[in-house]
Amino acid sequence: MSLQDITDRIAKAETAAGRAAGSVKLIAVSKVQPDERVQAILDQGHRCFGENRVQEAAGKWPDFTAQFPDVDLHLIGPLQTNKARQAMELFSTIHSVDRPKLARTLARLAQEVGSCPDLFIQVNTGEEEQKAGILPADADAFIAECRELDLPVRGVMCIPPVDEEPALHFALLAKIAGRNGLEGLSMGMSSDFEKAIALGATHIRVGSAIFGERVRPRE
């Protein structure tokens, strides 16, 4: 499948949902992809990309952003507090704010440097023990805490359990966003982004459908 195929499907899903054209941002998930694949997507004019790890992004993106200064880079994976400063320098948006300690660290760094990326609160909608994210029952209080820290919270993010109907989780995330006055909904991946768009997604994260299967480095 090509980048054009995905953008065509997004446009159709926007129309079907009665959404405005261009209301959904496509994050091309470039984690563990070789540079030549990323270069090919950049050469087609796409500029919004997602990475899972700060260290990988730091090794990959400075050369690309030197060529393409309008790249919009999003962190979609977990963020350790000791990598927060580097993440704030690399990324325009962080989708994985998931605990008070990280929020406090980001707030302190934002005060130091005078700016902060846009932030999304990661919600563990499936309440999975092995998965990051604030629990749904705690989401409202955590969003309020982040706002008290003057953090630029723009929305919420989720990754549904692989064995459950994703639409249920997208609907739950949309309810959390709605009652907290948040417009951003980061939800939907290669296999389910049309359902996410139907339920209000503003950001979708698509990797393998654009780049092909991931190429993991040898151990």
C-alpha positions as CSV (number, residue, x, y, z in Angstrom):
1,M,0.0,0.0,0.0
2,S,1.3,3.5,-0.8
3,L,1.1,6.9,1.0
4,Q,-1.4,8.0,-1.7
5,D,-3.6,5.0,-0.9
6,I,-3.7,5.9,2.8
7,T,-4.4,9.6,2.1
8,D,-7.2,8.6,-0.2
9,R,-8.7,6.3,2.4
10,I,-8.4,9.1,5.0
11,A,-10.3,11.5,2.7
12,K,-13.0,9.0,2.1
13,A,-13.4,8.3,5.9
14,E,-13.6,12.1,6.6
15,T,-16.3,12.4,4.0
16,A,-18.2,9.4,5.3
17,A,-18.1,10.8,8.9
18,G,-19.2,14.3,7.8
19,R,-15.8,15.6,8.7
20,A,-14.1,18.5,7.0
21,A,-11.4,17.6,4.5
22,G,-8.0,17.7,6.0
23,S,-9.3,17.5,9.6
24,V,-7.3,14.4,10.3
25,K,-3.5,14.5,10.6
26,L,-1.6,11.5,9.3
27,I,1.4,10.6,11.5
28,A,3.6,8.3,9.4
29,V,5.2,6.0,12.0
30,S,8.8,5.7,11.0
31,K,10.1,3.8,14.0
32,V,12.6,1.0,13.1
33,Q,12.4,1.9,9.4
34,P,15.5,2.3,7.3
35,D,16.5,5.8,6.2
36,E,15.8,5.1,2.5
37,R,12.1,4.3,3.3
38,V,11.8,7.5,5.3
39,Q,13.5,9.5,2.6
40,A,11.1,8.1,0.0
41,I,8.1,9.4,2.0
42,L,9.7,12.8,2.5
43,D,10.4,13.0,-1.2
44,Q,6.6,12.5,-1.8
45,G,5.9,15.6,0.3
46,H,4.8,14.2,3.6
47,R,6.2,15.9,6.6
48,C,4.5,14.5,9.8
49,F,6.3,11.5,11.3
50,G,6.1,9.5,14.5
51,E,8.9,7.9,16.5
52,N,8.7,5.6,19.5
53,R,12.1,6.1,21.1
54,V,13.9,9.3,21.8
55,Q,17.3,7.7,21.2
56,E,16.3,6.4,17.8
57,A,14.8,9.8,16.7
58,A,18.0,11.6,17.9
59,G,20.1,9.4,15.6
60,K,17.8,9.5,12.6
61,W,16.1,12.9,12.3
62,P,18.7,15.7,12.6
63,D,20.0,14.9,9.1
64,F,16.5,14.8,7.7
65,T,15.4,18.0,9.3
66,A,18.4,19.8,7.9
67,Q,17.1,18.9,4.5
68,F,13.4,19.4,5.4
69,P,13.1,22.0,8.1
70,D,9.3,21.8,8.0
71,V,9.2,18.3,9.4
72,D,6.7,17.8,12.2
73,L,8.0,15.1,14.5
74,H,5.8,13.4,17.1
75,L,6.8,11.1,20.0
76,I,4.3,8.3,20.2
77,G,6.1,5.9,22.5
78,P,6.8,5.9,26.2
79,L,9.0,8.7,27.6
80,Q,11.4,8.2,30.5
81,T,11.9,11.3,32.6
82,N,15.7,11.3,32.0
83,K,15.0,11.7,28.3
84,A,12.4,14.4,28.7
85,R,14.7,17.3,27.9
86,Q,16.0,15.7,24.8
87,A,12.4,14.8,23.7
88,M,11.4,18.5,24.2
89,E,14.2,19.5,21.8
90,L,13.4,16.9,19.2
91,F,9.6,16.7,19.0
92,S,6.8,19.2,18.3
93,T,4.2,16.9,20.0
94,I,4.5,14.3,22.7
95,H,1.6,11.8,22.8
96,S,2.6,9.7,25.8
97,V,2.2,11.8,28.9
98,D,1.1,9.1,31.3
99,R,2.1,9.8,34.9
100,P,2.4,12.7,37.4
101,K,6.2,12.4,37.7
102,L,6.6,12.9,33.9
103,A,4.2,15.8,33.9
104,R,6.1,17.6,36.7
105,T,9.4,17.0,34.9
106,L,8.0,18.5,31.7
107,A,6.6,21.5,33.6
108,R,9.9,22.2,35.2
109,L,11.8,21.9,31.9
110,A,9.2,24.1,30.2
111,Q,9.8,26.8,32.8
112,E,13.6,26.5,32.2
113,V,13.5,26.7,28.4
114,G,10.4,28.9,28.0
115,S,8.5,26.5,25.7
116,C,7.0,23.1,25.6
117,P,5.8,20.7,22.8
118,D,2.1,20.1,22.5
119,L,1.1,17.3,24.8
120,F,-1.4,14.4,24.7
121,I,-2.4,12.4,27.7
122,Q,-2.0,8.6,27.1
123,V,-5.0,6.8,28.5
124,N,-4.9,3.0,29.1
125,T,-8.4,2.4,28.0
126,G,-8.1,-1.4,28.3
127,E,-6.6,-1.1,31.8
128,E,-3.9,-3.5,30.7
129,E,-1.2,-4.1,33.3
130,Q,1.6,-4.2,30.8
131,K,0.7,-1.1,29.0
132,A,1.5,2.5,29.8
133,G,-1.2,5.1,30.3
134,I,-3.3,6.7,33.0
135,L,-6.4,4.7,33.9
136,P,-9.7,6.0,32.6
137,A,-11.0,6.6,36.1
138,D,-8.0,8.8,36.9
139,A,-7.8,10.6,33.6
140,D,-9.9,13.7,34.6
141,A,-7.9,14.3,37.7
142,F,-4.6,13.9,35.8
143,I,-5.6,16.2,33.0
144,A,-6.6,18.8,35.7
145,E,-3.2,18.3,37.4
146,C,-1.4,18.9,34.1
147,R,-3.3,22.1,33.5
148,E,-2.5,23.3,36.9
149,L,1.2,22.9,35.9
150,D,0.5,25.1,32.9
151,L,1.3,22.3,30.5
152,P,-0.1,22.6,26.9
153,V,-2.5,19.6,27.0
154,R,-4.1,19.4,23.5
155,G,-5.7,16.0,23.6
156,V,-5.7,12.3,24.7
157,M,-4.2,9.2,23.1
158,C,-4.9,5.5,23.4
159,I,-3.7,2.1,22.0
160,P,-6.6,-0.4,22.3
161,P,-6.0,-4.0,23.3
162,V,-5.2,-6.1,20.3
163,D,-8.0,-8.6,21.0
164,E,-10.9,-6.2,21.6
165,E,-13.1,-4.1,19.3
166,P,-11.1,-0.8,18.9
167,A,-14.3,1.3,18.4
168,L,-15.2,0.8,22.0
169,H,-11.9,2.2,23.1
170,F,-12.1,5.1,20.6
171,A,-15.5,6.0,21.9
172,L,-14.3,6.0,25.5
173,L,-11.4,8.2,24.7
174,A,-13.7,10.6,22.9
175,K,-15.9,10.9,26.0
176,I,-12.9,11.6,28.2
177,A,-11.7,14.3,25.7
178,G,-15.2,15.8,25.4
179,R,-15.8,16.2,29.1
180,N,-12.4,17.8,29.6
181,G,-12.8,20.2,26.7
182,L,-10.0,18.7,24.7
183,E,-10.1,18.6,20.9
184,G,-7.2,16.3,20.1
185,L,-7.9,12.6,19.7
186,S,-4.8,10.6,18.9
187,M,-6.2,7.1,18.0
188,G,-6.3,4.7,15.1
189,M,-3.5,2.7,13.4
190,S,-3.0,0.9,10.2
191,S,-5.7,-1.7,10.8
192,D,-8.4,0.5,12.3
193,F,-7.9,4.2,11.4
194,E,-11.2,4.5,9.5
195,K,-13.1,3.5,12.6
196,A,-11.1,6.1,14.6
197,I,-11.9,8.8,12.1
198,A,-15.6,7.9,12.3
199,L,-15.4,8.5,16.1
200,G,-13.5,11.8,15.9
201,A,-9.8,11.1,15.6
202,T,-7.7,14.1,14.8
203,H,-4.4,12.3,14.7
204,I,-3.9,8.8,13.3
205,R,-0.7,6.8,13.5
206,V,0.0,4.6,10.5
207,G,3.3,2.8,9.9
208,S,3.4,-0.6,8.2
209,A,0.6,0.3,5.7
210,I,2.9,3.1,4.5
211,F,6.4,1.8,4.9
212,G,5.9,-1.9,4.8
213,E,6.9,-4.3,7.6
214,R,9.3,-2.9,10.1
215,V,13.0,-3.8,9.7
216,R,14.4,-4.4,13.1
217,P,18.1,-4.1,13.7
218,R,20.1,-7.2,14.3
219,E,21.0,-7.9,18.0
